[in-house]
Structures are given as structure tokens and as C-alpha cells.
Amino acid sequence: MRTTLDLPDPLYRRLKLQAAREGKTLRELVIRYLEEGLRRGGSPGPRPLPQVPEAGRRIPVRTHEELWALLEDEGGPAGP
């Protein structure tokens, strides 16, 4: 089956370079990556909470996303 994908230029260049390194066609490489992704199944799942020392100020957040946003805004650790 034929289809059209609209890939960002930098991603397309990376794929072409990787295919050339492996001696594969772009088609072969994309098929392999798609099959590997489907084999893994599901979504990556929630990001784990960072380790926070017991001492310190309380942070008024209710979800992992709110905590990561707060940490990223304050220059804290980047999420996985």
C-alpha cells in the first residue's frame, strides 16, 4: 500500500543518513521502525516522579504534569 508522510526536514535527513549507514532503503528503515514501535505496543506511560528530599517547601501540585511543569519553569531537572 502506498501512502504519503509529511516529515520535518531534519527528521527526513536523519532517516536518510541512517538508511545509508545501514545500506538499507528509506522504505526498509521506516518499515522496521514502525514494526518495532508497534511490537512494543501502548504508550510510553506516565513519567515517574522525581526524587525530592523530605525537607523543603510544599509544592501545590495535583498531577505529575503539574510537577514537571513547575520543575521545568524553575530550571529544575528535565523530564525523561
C-alpha angles and dihedrals in degrees: 000000000000124000138164124237123195102214126181110253095243091052092048091052091049091050093048091049092049091048091051091049090053095042090240133126120252087247092055092048095048091048091051093048092048092048091049091049093049092046090057089051131190129041123302090258130226120327112249118249115258119250109261124189115245094240121072141064124323116252117216100221130131103190140038089247092056091050093049091047091051093047092048092048090053094047093254126145117320116244121252 
